[in-house]
């Protein structure tokens, strides 16, 4: 029966790792005042009649903490790229100098920073809920094993191990949130 318990533990740990990976992916999408090429992910450009991701029609690079540049591989793509950025309404205005497009990111206001921190905490809460749901499912599985012959002591030990695993991953979520909040609030 102990291999059933270890299987439940392994499945729970894998699921919790996926919840953390999802949180990390969501946190990278939240702008923290620094230029990041990922903020243009999802933008599409009309490339000879077909919608094409912006990172497939040119080079996107970070010049400094507040500036992105986009250098299209074809000069005639400058206008469509510029129109795409304006149409996306991401709060920036591109500047076209005939060779490259520059995007200057305005500094974040205190109010906007606080909104972003709330969004970060919301994402963190979603991850914590997912981790707690994984714990609940694992404990239910252990209780089913107890009904099928697992000793009560082994069941209690397994529940304690699941709780320790949950605490470890909740602490990891808190660590990610604190790091992102510090990054956002840094002026």
C-alpha positions in Angstrom: 0.0 0.0 0.0 2.9 2.4 0.6 3.6 2.5 -3.1 0.1 3.9 -3.6 0.8 6.6 -1.0 4.1 7.5 -2.7 2.3 7.6 -6.1 -0.2 10.1 -4.6 2.7 12.2 -3.2 4.5 12.2 -6.6 1.4 13.2 -8.5 0.6 15.9 -6.0 4.1 17.3 -6.2 4.1 17.3 -10.0 0.8 19.1 -10.0 2.0 21.7 -7.5 5.1 22.3 -9.6 2.9 23.0 -12.6 0.9 25.5 -10.5 4.2 27.3 -9.7 5.2 27.2 -13.4 1.9 28.8 -14.4 2.3 31.5 -11.8 5.8 32.3 -13.1 4.5 32.6 -16.6 1.6 34.9 -15.5 4.0 37.1 -13.5 6.3 37.6 -16.5 3.4 39.1 -18.4 2.8 41.8 -15.8 4.8 44.9 -16.7 7.1 46.1 -13.9 8.3 49.3 -15.4 11.1 47.7 -17.4 11.2 47.1 -21.1 10.5 43.5 -21.9 10.1 42.0 -25.4 7.5 39.6 -24.0 5.1 42.6 -23.6 4.7 42.5 -27.5 3.8 38.8 -27.5 0.4 38.3 -29.0 0.7 41.3 -31.4 0.1 40.4 -35.0 1.1 42.3 -38.1 -0.5 42.1 -41.5 2.4 40.5 -43.5 1.4 40.4 -47.1 -2.2 39.6 -46.3 -1.6 37.1 -43.5 -1.6 37.9 -39.8 1.9 37.1 -38.5 3.3 37.5 -34.9 5.4 40.6 -34.6 8.5 38.7 -33.5 8.4 36.9 -36.8 8.7 40.0 -39.0 11.6 41.7 -37.2 14.1 41.8 -34.4 12.9 43.0 -31.0 15.5 44.2 -28.6 15.8 46.0 -25.3 18.0 49.1 -25.6 17.7 50.2 -21.9 15.4 49.8 -19.0 12.6 51.8 -20.7 13.2 51.4 -24.4 12.4 48.6 -26.9 13.4 48.7 -30.6 11.9 46.7 -33.4 13.9 46.4 -36.6 11.8 44.8 -39.3 13.7 42.5 -41.7 12.0 44.3 -44.6 11.8 48.1 -44.7 8.3 48.1 -46.2 7.1 46.4 -42.9 7.8 49.5 -40.8 4.3 51.0 -41.3 2.3 47.8 -40.6 4.4 47.1 -37.5 3.7 50.6 -36.3 0.0 50.4 -37.0 -0.2 47.1 -35.2 1.4 48.5 -32.0 -0.9 51.5 -32.1 -4.0 49.3 -32.7 -3.0 47.0 -29.8 -3.5 49.9 -27.4 -0.8 48.8 -24.9 -0.3 52.3 -23.6 2.8 53.2 -25.7 3.3 55.2 -28.9 5.9 53.8 -31.3 8.3 56.2 -33.0 9.4 55.4 -36.5 12.6 56.9 -37.8 12.6 55.1 -41.2 14.9 52.3 -40.2 13.7 51.1 -36.8 10.8 51.6 -34.5 11.4 52.7 -30.9 9.0 52.2 -28.1 9.6 54.4 -25.0 7.9 53.1 -21.9 6.6 55.8 -19.6 7.5 55.5 -15.9 4.8 53.9 -13.8 2.8 56.1 -11.5 2.3 55.2 -7.9 -1.4 54.4 -8.5 -0.5 52.2 -11.4 2.1 50.4 -9.4 -0.5 49.6 -6.7 -2.9 48.3 -9.3 -0.1 46.0 -10.6 0.7 44.8 -7.1 -3.0 43.9 -6.6 -3.0 42.0 -9.9 0.2 40.1 -8.8 -1.5 39.2 -5.5 -4.6 38.0 -7.3 -2.5 35.7 -9.5 -0.8 34.4 -6.3 -4.1 33.7 -4.7 -5.2 31.7 -7.8 -2.0 29.6 -7.4 -2.5 29.1 -3.7 -6.1 27.9 -4.4 -4.8 25.5 -7.0 -2.2 24.1 -4.6 -4.8 23.7 -1.8 -7.2 21.9 -4.2 -4.3 19.5 -5.1 -3.8 18.9 -1.3 -7.6 18.3 -0.8 -7.6 15.7 -3.7 -4.6 13.9 -2.3 -6.0 13.7 1.2 -9.3 12.3 -0.3 -7.3 9.7 -2.1 -5.4 8.7 1.1 -8.8 8.4 2.9 -10.0 6.0 0.2 -6.8 4.0 0.7 -7.5 3.8 4.4 -11.0 2.4 3.7 -9.3 -0.2 1.5 -6.9 -1.4 4.2 -4.2 1.2 4.7 -3.4 1.6 8.5 -4.6 4.7 10.2 -1.1 5.6 11.3 0.2 5.4 7.7 -2.7 7.5 6.6 -2.0 10.2 9.2 1.7 10.2 8.3 0.8 10.6 4.6 -1.6 13.4 5.3 1.1 15.2 7.3 3.6 14.7 4.4 1.0 16.2 2.0 0.5 19.2 4.3 4.3 19.7 4.5 4.5 19.6 0.7 1.6 22.1 0.5 3.3 24.4 3.0 6.5 24.3 1.0 4.8 25.3 -2.3 2.6 28.0 -0.6 5.9 29.5 0.7 7.3 29.4 -2.8 4.3 31.3 -4.1 4.8 33.9 -1.4 8.4 34.2 -2.3 7.6 34.8 -6.0 4.9 37.4 -5.0 7.3 39.3 -2.8 10.0 39.3 -5.5 7.6 40.6 -8.1 6.1 43.2 -5.7 9.6 44.5 -4.9 10.4 44.7 -8.7 7.2 46.7 -9.4 7.5 49.1 -6.4 11.2 49.8 -7.2 11.3 53.3 -8.7 
